[in-house]
Structure formats: structure tokens, C-alpha cells
Amino acid sequence: MNIDFAPFVRTVIASVIYSFIGIVMFAAGFLVIKLVTPFSIRKEIEEDQNTALAIVIGSVILGLSLIIAHAIGG
């Protein structure tokens, strides 16, 4: 019995490439958010315990992730 692994290998390679592209796009989006804000996000969330900012940044992260996933997935 001859098993063809070519479709599986192509699928795995495509998944790795698309994952890398998604991570790069996500990092670029987060870098833009970090550059646009006039204050340190890390300081506000960690030191000042700004829960509202943490919720907003978490929402932005989820939104970016959904947009990138749908853009890549089609």
C-alpha cells in the first residue's frame, strides 16, 4: 500500500508559513499601538494597576488576532 504524504507536508508547510505571517502582522500592529500611545503601557498596567487600560489592550489584541486570522484564512 503506497501512502502519499505530499498533501500533508504541503499543508504543514503552509500552516507554518501562515502562522509566521500572522505573528509578524500581530507584532507590527501591537508596535503601532505602542508607538501611538503617549504613555508607557507596561508601566500603566503593571505599576499603576490600570485595569481599564488592561481590558482595552486585551480587546485590541483579540481584535487584531481575529482580523489577522480571517484575513489569512479567507
Backbone hydrogen bonds in HBPLUS format (Angstrom, degrees):
<---DONOR---> <-ACCEPTOR-->    atom                        ^
c    i                          cat <-CA-CA->   ^        H-A-AA   ^      H-
h    n   atom  resd res      DA  || num        DHA   H-A  angle D-A-AA Bond
n    s   type  num  typ     dist DA aas  dist angle  dist       angle   num
A0009-VAL N   A0005-PHE O   2.95 MM   4  6.17 162.6  1.98 160.1 165.3     1
A0010-ARG N   A0006-ALA O   2.93 MM   4  6.11 166.3  1.95 157.0 160.5     2
A0011-THR N   A0007-PRO O   2.98 MM   4  6.10 153.7  2.05 142.2 149.4     3
A0012-VAL N   A0008-PHE O   2.97 MM   4  6.22 158.2  2.02 150.6 156.1     4
A0013-ILE N   A0009-VAL O   2.94 MM   4  6.14 165.0  1.97 153.8 157.8     5
A0014-ALA N   A0010-ARG O   2.93 MM   4  6.07 160.5  1.97 146.3 152.0     6
A0015-SER N   A0011-THR O   2.94 MM   4  6.10 155.2  2.00 145.1 152.1     7
A0016-VAL N   A0012-VAL O   2.99 MM   4  6.24 156.3  2.05 149.7 155.5     8
A0017-ILE N   A0013-ILE O   2.98 MM   4  6.21 162.3  2.01 151.4 156.2     9
A0018-TYR N   A0014-ALA O   2.89 MM   4  6.04 169.0  1.90 153.5 156.8    10
A0019-SER N   A0015-SER O   2.90 MM   4  5.96 149.3  1.99 141.0 150.0    11
A0020-PHE N   A0016-VAL O   2.98 MM   4  6.18 158.0  2.03 146.6 152.1    12
A0021-ILE N   A0017-ILE O   2.95 MM   4  6.24 161.1  1.99 152.2 157.4    13
A0022-GLY N   A0018-TYR O   2.92 MM   4  6.06 159.4  1.97 145.1 150.8    14
A0023-ILE N   A0019-SER O   2.94 MM   4  6.17 157.0  1.99 150.1 155.9    15
A0024-VAL N   A0020-PHE O   2.99 MM   4  6.21 159.4  2.03 150.8 156.2    16
A0025-MET N   A0021-ILE O   2.92 MM   4  6.15 161.8  1.96 151.5 156.7    17
A0026-PHE N   A0022-GLY O   2.89 MM   4  6.03 156.4  1.95 146.1 153.0    18
A0027-ALA N   A0023-ILE O   2.91 MM   4  6.09 159.2  1.96 146.7 152.2    19
A0028-ALA N   A0024-VAL O   2.95 MM   4  6.16 156.1  2.00 147.7 154.3    20
A0029-GLY N   A0025-MET O   2.94 MM   4  6.16 158.0  1.99 147.3 153.3    21
A0030-PHE N   A0026-PHE O   2.92 MM   4  6.16 159.8  1.96 151.4 156.8    22
A0031-LEU N   A0027-ALA O   2.89 MM   4  6.04 149.3  1.98 143.6 152.4    23
A0032-VAL N   A0028-ALA O   3.01 MM   4  6.29 151.4  2.10 146.4 153.3    24
A0033-ILE N   A0029-GLY O   3.11 MM   4  6.43 158.1  2.16 146.1 151.6    25
A0034-LYS N   A0030-PHE O   2.91 MM   4  6.14 156.1  1.97 146.2 153.1    26
A0035-LEU N   A0031-LEU O   2.90 MM   4  6.12 149.7  1.99 146.4 154.3    27
A0036-VAL N   A0032-VAL O   2.95 MM   4  6.10 147.1  2.06 148.4 157.0    28
A0037-THR N   A0033-ILE O   3.20 MM   4  6.34 153.7  2.27 149.9 154.5    29
A0044-GLU N   A0040-SER O   3.04 MM   4  6.23 165.5  2.06 150.2 154.3    30
A0045-ILE N   A0041-ILE O   2.99 MM   4  6.17 162.4  2.03 153.7 157.8    31
A0046-GLU N   A0042-ARG O   2.84 MM   4  5.79 165.5  1.86 154.7 158.9    32
A0047-GLU N   A0043-LYS O   2.99 MM   4  5.19 131.9  2.22 123.8 137.8    33
A0048-ASP N   A0043-LYS O   3.14 MM   5  6.55 157.0  2.20 158.4 164.2    34
A0050-ASN N   A0044-GLU O   3.02 MM   6  5.65 159.7  2.06 144.8 148.0    35
A0054-ALA N   A0050-ASN O   3.17 MM   4  6.47 153.7  2.24 143.7 151.4    36
A0055-ILE N   A0051-THR O   2.95 MM   4  6.23 152.2  2.03 150.1 156.8    37
A0056-VAL N   A0052-ALA O   3.01 MM   4  6.28 157.4  2.06 147.3 153.5    38
A0057-ILE N   A0053-LEU O   2.86 MM   4  6.04 168.5  1.87 155.9 158.7    39
A0058-GLY N   A0054-ALA O   2.92 MM   4  5.98 155.0  1.98 140.7 148.3    40
A0059-SER N   A0055-ILE O   2.91 MM   4  6.10 150.4  2.00 143.0 150.9    41
A0060-VAL N   A0056-VAL O   2.92 MM   4  6.21 152.8  2.00 148.0 155.7    42
A0061-ILE N   A0057-ILE O   2.90 MM   4  6.14 156.8  1.95 149.1 155.3    43
A0062-LEU N   A0058-GLY O   2.98 MM   4  6.23 161.3  2.02 147.4 152.0    44
A0063-GLY N   A0059-SER O   2.87 MM   4  6.04 158.8  1.91 146.8 153.3    45
A0064-LEU N   A0060-VAL O   2.85 MM   4  6.04 165.1  1.87 153.8 157.2    46
A0065-SER N   A0061-ILE O   2.96 MM   4  6.10 159.5  2.01 147.0 153.1    47
A0066-LEU N   A0062-LEU O   2.94 MM   4  6.17 159.3  1.99 150.7 155.6    48
A0067-ILE N   A0063-GLY O   3.00 MM   4  6.18 164.5  2.02 152.3 156.5    49
A0068-ILE N   A0064-LEU O   2.92 MM   4  6.07 167.2  1.94 153.8 157.4    50
A0069-ALA N   A0065-SER O   2.91 MM   4  5.98 160.0  1.95 146.0 152.3    51
A0070-HIS N   A0066-LEU O   3.00 MM   4  6.14 160.6  2.04 148.7 153.3    52
A0071-ALA N   A0067-ILE O   2.90 MM   4  6.04 148.8  2.00 144.4 153.8    53
A0072-ILE N   A0068-ILE O   2.95 MM   4  6.09 158.2  2.00 150.9 155.7    54
A0073-GLY N   A0069-ALA O   2.84 MM   4  5.82 159.1  1.88 143.4 150.6    55
A0074-GLY N   A0070-HIS O   2.98 MM   4  5.65 136.9  2.17 131.4 139.2    56
